[in-house]
Amino acid sequence: MIRQQPVLILAFLLLFTGLACEAFGNAVPAVDETAIVEAAVSTVEARLPEPSEAGGTLPQAVPTLTAVQSLPISTDLEASLVGVYQQANQAVVHIFVLDSSGAVLGTGSGFVIDKDGHIVTNNHVVADGAEFQVVFANGESSRATVAGTDVDSDLAVVTAETWPADIIPLPLGDSTAVQVGQFVVAIGNPFGEAGSMSVGIISGLGRTIESQRIAEGGGRYSLPQVIQTDAAINPGNSGGPLLNLNGEVIGVNSSILTRTGTNSGVGFSIPVAAVKRIAPALIADGSYTYPYIGIRMSDNNLSLQELLGLPRTTGVYVTEVSAGTPAEDAGMTGSGFDQVGTPGRGGDLIIAIDGIPVNDTGDLISYLVFHTEVGQTVQMTVLRNGEELTLPLMLGARP
């Protein structure tokens, strides 16, 4: 499904989003990252004697130290962070991407998900490589091959030829249960600095990032439910895990919003819900097939409602139905466009799918990506010319 008019943040992303993998060229200086530091602070008071009645020269001020209660060396948060790192870092790998001559093109991160040597990373980390090597936290290294890639989610799985016998795969958490404000940890290899950890919070939920692939007709597919974090993500972090304080993977670090190419406090992580659905298919088949409707669409809003006389400001407005698609077979109607590209009247307004309310394109894409399969029949509830209709639609395969 292709979004017709991406929201403002996505247009901004196209201008300023950087993919957080490290490409080799000029040497990148190491970055000294500091985690949470707590220190006791002592205060100094200078006490002066009272001057005598006869005057004279004041003696030199003598400072005295006023003791303050010492802060604990380790807090519960610090202990949790140390524990997460010790538990998780052993399964985080440094991926070296080589060309056919063996020259290093760049590096990225990944993490082990099973006892068969499968490592999740980003598609953009491995996309241009001919050969791959992975280095584990204990220093062991191995050659690796690509098991499968998916450009629309920016996920990939590589398989190591060998791996440490005592490695413990990272547990996959529940990205649908996370909350804004929750502490998170990112582990990876920024600027080639292996096994680096950064700490932050979840800054936002329900973000959408667009595929690097241009679809038929010039649009782009989108991945929903992306997690936004302020944990430092820099070149080389791509493919590394975003973890909760239980040490569970909740996301795969993918990209940053930046004007400089380095972290500016706005990073994006692919939800682990996508890993759970897509990675098994990449391992088994080398690719993943998404369900497909076959429409172009726009988020409804106040401006569109007033322009077209729609009965509400929420929902997804259908602007075009592609020929020979499930949407056409189901009888959906698109509005078309005028000469300046403005949507016309008469398009279906999607308000629910299988009884689940659809307020915007993110709701519709999320339901399709995470809750449906190719060949499944869904019930599309639409408003057409003031009438509510339910259209059975059998999902096809995304081209």
Phi, psi and omega per residue, in radians:
M1 nan 2.364 -2.963
I2 -2.011 2.258 3.103
R3 -1.398 2.280 -3.090
Q4 -1.372 -0.774 -3.082
Q5 -2.279 1.600 -3.131
P6 -1.029 2.563 3.132
V7 -1.154 2.942 -2.987
L8 -1.003 -0.688 -3.086
I9 -1.104 -0.575 -3.136
L10 -1.257 -0.658 3.062
A11 -1.089 -0.680 3.096
F12 -1.120 -0.681 3.128
L13 -1.068 -0.674 -3.119
L14 -1.086 -0.494 -3.134
L15 -1.486 -0.609 -2.905
F16 -2.226 0.039 -3.118
T17 -1.430 2.286 3.092
G18 -1.933 2.503 3.050
L19 -1.496 2.255 -2.919
A20 -1.515 0.812 2.977
C21 -1.891 2.734 -3.059
E22 -1.766 2.131 3.058
A23 -1.732 2.432 -3.112
F24 -1.490 2.439 3.059
G25 -2.918 -1.968 2.991
N26 -1.213 2.573 -3.113
A27 -1.097 2.402 3.110
V28 -1.719 2.180 -3.120
P29 -1.121 2.554 3.130
A30 -1.148 2.591 3.121
V31 -1.904 2.221 3.124
D32 -1.595 1.731 -3.109
E33 -1.612 2.366 -3.133
T34 -1.984 2.278 3.129
A35 -1.460 -2.606 -3.081
I36 -1.390 2.207 -3.108
V37 -2.115 2.302 3.070
E38 -2.161 2.320 -3.140
A39 -2.448 2.501 3.045
A40 -1.294 2.480 -3.110
V41 -1.995 2.251 3.089
S42 -1.793 2.516 3.110
T43 -1.872 2.553 -3.133
V44 -2.004 2.237 3.083
E45 -2.053 2.252 3.072
A46 -1.671 2.119 -3.106
R47 -1.907 2.197 -3.103
L48 -1.871 2.439 3.064
P49 -1.246 2.733 3.103
E50 -1.207 2.429 3.096
P51 -1.201 2.583 3.095
S52 -1.317 2.820 -3.133
E53 -1.113 -0.553 -3.094
A54 -1.386 -0.033 -3.129
G55 1.377 -2.708 -3.099
G56 1.990 -3.114 -3.095
T57 -1.467 2.316 3.089
L58 -1.221 2.410 3.043
P59 -1.208 2.803 3.139
Q60 -1.085 2.381 3.129
A61 -1.047 2.382 -3.142
V62 -1.916 1.945 -3.138
P63 -1.263 2.497 3.017
T64 -2.174 2.555 -3.115
L65 -1.633 2.243 3.086
T66 -1.745 2.058 -3.084
A67 -1.225 2.452 3.014
V68 -2.147 2.749 -3.117
Q69 -1.127 2.261 -3.129
S70 -1.220 2.442 3.044
L71 -1.358 2.681 3.131
P72 -1.124 2.555 3.137
I73 -1.171 -0.633 -3.087
S74 -2.327 2.216 3.072
T75 -1.682 2.999 3.083
D76 -1.048 -0.692 3.131
L77 -1.112 -0.793 3.122
E78 -1.051 -0.759 3.135
A79 -1.066 -0.683 3.123
S80 -1.134 -0.748 -3.121
L81 -1.140 -0.748 3.099
V82 -1.067 -0.740 -3.135
G83 -1.133 -0.723 3.120
V84 -1.078 -0.788 -3.124
Y85 -1.088 -0.821 -3.118
Q86 -1.098 -0.604 -3.138
Q87 -1.317 -0.701 -2.948
A88 -1.646 -0.615 -2.986
N89 -1.059 -0.525 -3.120
Q90 -1.095 -0.326 -3.133
A91 -1.865 0.075 3.096
V92 -1.654 2.337 -3.063
V93 -2.059 2.748 3.045
H94 -1.789 2.064 -3.078
I95 -1.754 2.188 3.072
F96 -1.851 2.193 -3.093
V97 -1.793 2.156 -3.048
L98 -2.054 2.685 2.996
D99 -1.537 -3.071 -3.044
S100 -1.163 -0.325 3.111
S101 -1.586 -0.084 -3.124
G102 1.640 0.023 3.102
A103 -1.318 2.482 -3.112
V104 -1.349 2.147 3.091
L105 -1.577 -0.541 -3.104
G106 3.060 3.125 3.126
T107 -2.377 2.828 3.079
G108 -2.696 -2.908 -3.103
S109 -2.184 2.920 3.079
G110 -2.900 3.052 3.122
F111 -2.570 2.548 -3.060
V112 -1.369 2.331 -3.100
I113 -2.005 -0.159 3.114
D114 -2.714 3.116 -3.115
K115 -1.497 0.117 3.139
D116 -1.789 0.227 3.079
G117 1.417 0.268 3.139
H118 -1.452 2.333 -3.053
I119 -2.200 2.191 3.079
V120 -1.511 2.395 3.060
T121 -2.614 -2.905 3.090
N122 -1.649 2.570 3.038
N123 -1.030 -0.723 -3.068
H124 -1.225 -0.276 3.063
V125 -1.224 -0.743 -3.014
V126 -1.773 -0.091 -2.951
A127 -1.000 -0.651 -3.027
D128 -1.793 0.125 -3.059
G129 -1.557 2.689 3.025
A130 -1.844 -0.562 3.121
E131 -2.390 2.778 -3.075
F132 -2.485 2.492 3.003
Q133 -2.249 2.517 3.094
V134 -2.147 2.456 3.097
V135 -2.069 2.170 -3.119
F136 -1.497 2.911 -3.053
A137 -1.103 -0.468 3.140
N138 -1.463 0.050 3.111
G139 1.691 -0.241 3.097
E140 -1.171 2.561 3.127
S141 -2.283 2.777 -3.095
S142 -2.690 2.658 2.928
R143 -1.322 2.725 -3.101
A144 -2.508 2.737 3.081
T145 -2.189 2.736 3.127
V146 -1.453 2.119 3.091
A147 -1.426 -0.636 -3.131
G148 -3.074 2.742 3.135
T149 -2.400 2.702 3.062
D150 -2.475 1.841 -3.055
V151 -1.209 -0.531 -3.069
D152 -1.216 -0.498 3.070
S153 -1.786 -0.123 -3.036
D154 1.033 0.640 3.077
L155 -1.943 2.628 3.042
A156 -2.606 2.750 3.026
V157 -2.196 2.249 3.019
V158 -1.996 2.673 -3.112
T159 -2.050 2.111 3.093
A160 -1.354 2.522 3.093
E161 -1.267 -0.639 3.084
T162 -2.396 2.792 3.132
W163 -2.742 2.779 -3.124
P164 -1.029 2.385 -3.082
A165 -1.121 -0.502 -3.057
D166 -1.727 0.218 -3.103
I167 -1.166 2.475 3.131
I168 -1.985 1.969 3.137
P169 -1.000 2.587 3.141
L170 -1.310 2.374 3.088
P171 -1.281 2.480 3.124
L172 -1.633 2.168 -3.098
G173 -1.539 -2.673 -3.083
D174 -2.167 1.777 -3.116
S175 -1.265 -0.241 3.105
T176 -1.409 -0.186 -3.088
A177 -1.777 -0.047 -3.078
V178 -1.324 2.783 -3.085
Q179 -2.327 2.619 3.053
V180 -1.096 2.348 -3.094
G181 1.724 -0.217 -3.139
Q182 -1.234 2.386 3.079
F183 -1.184 2.455 3.095
V184 -2.418 2.808 -3.119
V185 -2.247 2.336 3.024
A186 -1.960 2.273 3.094
I187 -2.148 2.344 -3.138
G188 -3.057 -2.672 -3.007
N189 -2.295 1.053 -3.083
P190 -1.116 2.330 -3.141
F191 0.955 0.480 3.132
G192 1.416 0.038 -3.138
E193 -1.451 1.740 -2.971
A194 -1.140 2.496 3.016
G195 1.149 0.612 3.134
S196 -1.531 2.451 3.127
M197 -2.074 2.432 2.994
S198 -2.247 2.698 -3.033
V199 -2.162 2.483 3.067
G200 -2.861 -2.754 3.100
I201 -2.219 2.907 2.952
I202 -1.349 2.072 -3.069
S203 -1.596 -0.447 -3.100
G204 -2.901 2.730 -3.141
L205 -2.244 2.835 3.074
G206 1.262 0.370 3.065
R207 -1.273 2.811 3.129
T208 -2.252 2.300 3.051
I209 -2.078 2.584 -3.078
E210 -1.606 2.595 3.104
S211 -1.117 2.635 3.018
Q212 -1.318 -0.146 -3.095
R213 -1.640 2.332 3.036
I214 -1.537 2.139 -3.074
A215 -1.468 3.081 3.080
E216 -1.032 2.357 -3.136
G217 1.559 -0.046 3.047
G218 1.644 -0.101 3.119
G219 -1.478 -3.084 3.108
R220 -2.321 2.504 3.007
Y221 -1.374 2.805 -3.074
S222 -2.229 2.620 3.024
L223 -1.870 2.182 -3.108
P224 -1.634 3.125 3.040
Q225 1.045 0.500 3.114
V226 -1.268 2.476 -3.107
I227 -1.656 2.309 3.047
Q228 -1.771 2.376 -3.129
T229 -2.434 2.689 3.027
D230 -1.750 0.063 3.000
A231 -1.047 2.388 -3.051
A232 -1.074 2.129 3.048
I233 -2.188 2.109 -3.061
N234 -2.253 3.003 3.076
P235 -0.917 2.223 -3.057
G236 1.849 -0.316 3.093
N237 -1.382 -0.312 -3.057
S238 -0.920 2.304 3.100
G239 1.587 -0.198 3.119
G240 -1.349 2.849 -3.086
P241 -1.437 2.556 2.859
L242 -1.802 2.156 -2.989
L243 -2.097 2.625 2.948
N244 -1.487 3.125 -3.074
L245 -1.358 0.001 2.958
N246 -1.564 -0.005 -3.125
G247 1.393 0.296 3.133
E248 -1.675 2.448 3.091
V249 -1.263 2.193 3.044
I250 -1.993 -0.162 3.129
G251 -2.896 2.936 3.079
V252 -2.056 2.014 -3.070
N253 -1.125 2.283 -2.944
S254 -2.256 -0.832 -2.993
S255 -2.666 2.906 3.126
I256 -2.316 2.677 3.019
L257 -1.717 1.997 -2.980
T258 -2.690 2.680 2.994
R259 -1.788 -0.201 -3.007
T260 -1.988 -0.208 -3.076
G261 1.625 -0.106 3.082
T262 -2.141 3.042 -3.021
N263 -1.043 2.327 3.046
S264 -2.200 0.308 3.074
G265 1.600 0.090 3.110
V266 -2.240 1.719 3.131
G267 -2.070 2.761 -3.089
F268 -2.222 2.397 -3.073
S269 -2.238 2.253 3.127
I270 -1.180 2.247 -3.071
P271 -1.114 2.510 -3.112
V272 -1.149 -0.339 3.046
A273 -1.025 -0.609 3.091
A274 -1.221 -0.668 3.098
V275 -1.052 -0.781 -3.093
K276 -1.079 -0.599 -3.128
R277 -1.487 -0.659 -2.949
I278 -1.616 -0.717 -3.055
A279 -1.005 -0.749 3.123
P280 -1.030 -0.646 3.112
A281 -1.215 -0.641 3.114
L282 -1.128 -0.666 3.122
I283 -1.208 -0.738 -3.057
A284 -1.398 -0.719 -2.973
D285 -2.107 -0.210 -3.121
G286 1.510 -0.108 -3.122
S287 -2.713 2.978 3.121
Y288 -2.267 2.402 -3.138
T289 -1.884 2.130 -3.138
Y290 -1.572 2.584 2.977
P291 -1.176 2.705 -2.930
Y292 -2.537 2.388 3.084
I293 -1.775 -0.880 3.122
G294 1.773 0.797 3.122
I295 -2.326 2.772 2.825
R296 -1.780 2.571 -2.988
M297 -2.638 2.820 3.078
S298 -2.372 2.561 2.984
D299 -1.123 2.340 3.006
N300 -1.323 2.584 3.093
N301 -2.704 -3.100 -3.074
L302 -1.085 -0.726 -3.123
S303 -1.098 -0.776 -3.134
L304 -1.176 -0.679 3.117
Q305 -1.058 -0.814 -3.120
E306 -1.185 -0.631 -3.126
L307 -1.184 -0.727 -3.000
L308 -1.832 -0.052 -3.138
G309 1.219 0.600 -3.139
L310 -1.305 2.692 -3.031
P311 -1.387 -0.120 -3.102
R312 -2.707 2.935 -3.096
T313 -1.771 -0.020 3.103
T314 -1.969 2.979 -3.109
G315 1.918 3.122 -3.127
V316 -2.087 2.127 -3.084
Y317 -1.622 2.219 -3.107
V318 -1.503 2.038 -3.127
T319 -1.714 -0.421 -3.119
E320 -2.705 2.412 3.039
V321 -1.967 2.082 -3.107
S322 -1.292 2.509 -3.115
A323 -1.164 2.475 3.056
G324 1.248 0.421 -3.100
T325 -1.940 2.915 3.073
P326 -0.976 -0.620 3.139
A327 -1.107 -0.740 3.103
E328 -1.138 -0.741 3.129
D329 -1.083 -0.557 -3.123
A330 -1.430 -0.150 3.115
G331 1.516 0.389 3.098
M332 -1.259 2.697 -3.066
T333 -2.127 2.298 3.068
G334 -1.806 2.740 -3.047
S335 -1.487 -0.483 -2.973
G336 1.298 -3.094 -3.070
F337 -2.333 2.702 3.037
D338 -1.501 -2.999 -3.020
Q339 -1.161 -0.381 -3.133
V340 -1.803 0.177 3.067
G341 1.515 0.242 3.110
T342 -1.502 2.331 3.113
P343 -1.023 2.478 3.105
G344 -1.588 -3.036 3.109
R345 -1.510 2.826 2.984
G346 1.731 -0.050 3.113
G347 -1.351 2.684 3.058
D348 -1.214 2.501 3.027
L349 -1.914 1.908 -3.111
I350 -1.354 2.175 -3.104
I351 -2.075 -0.196 3.118
A352 -2.845 2.708 2.999
I353 -2.357 2.159 -3.058
D354 0.916 0.621 3.098
G355 1.435 -0.056 3.124
I356 -1.573 2.169 -3.103
P357 -1.021 2.477 3.082
V358 -2.059 1.882 3.131
N359 -1.653 -0.436 -3.142
D360 -2.734 3.130 -3.100
T361 -1.115 -0.554 3.105
G362 -1.045 -0.706 3.104
D363 -1.094 -0.773 -3.102
L364 -1.175 -0.805 -3.125
I365 -1.136 -0.717 3.138
S366 -1.034 -0.775 -3.128
Y367 -1.136 -0.766 -3.121
L368 -1.132 -0.778 -3.051
V369 -1.247 -0.717 -2.972
F370 -1.804 -0.132 -3.042
H371 -2.326 0.096 -3.118
T372 -2.331 2.922 3.124
E373 -2.318 2.755 3.042
V374 -1.056 2.329 -3.129
G375 1.629 -0.179 3.121
Q376 -1.368 2.500 3.072
T377 -1.705 2.195 3.115
V378 -1.993 2.761 3.126
Q379 -1.815 1.974 -3.129
M380 -1.674 2.092 3.085
T381 -1.703 2.128 -3.078
V382 -2.264 2.711 2.948
L383 -1.835 2.220 -3.134
R384 -2.367 2.005 -3.137
N385 0.930 0.712 3.084
G386 1.459 -0.061 -3.122
E387 -1.880 2.390 3.104
E388 -1.559 2.222 -3.119
L389 -2.191 2.621 3.009
T390 -2.027 2.106 -3.055
L391 -1.994 1.990 3.016
P392 -1.173 2.341 -3.084
L393 -2.425 2.150 3.081
M394 -1.573 2.099 -3.062
L395 -1.211 2.378 3.056
G396 -1.709 -2.907 3.122
A397 -1.786 2.325 -3.140
R398 -1.083 2.238 3.136
P399 -1.252 nan nan
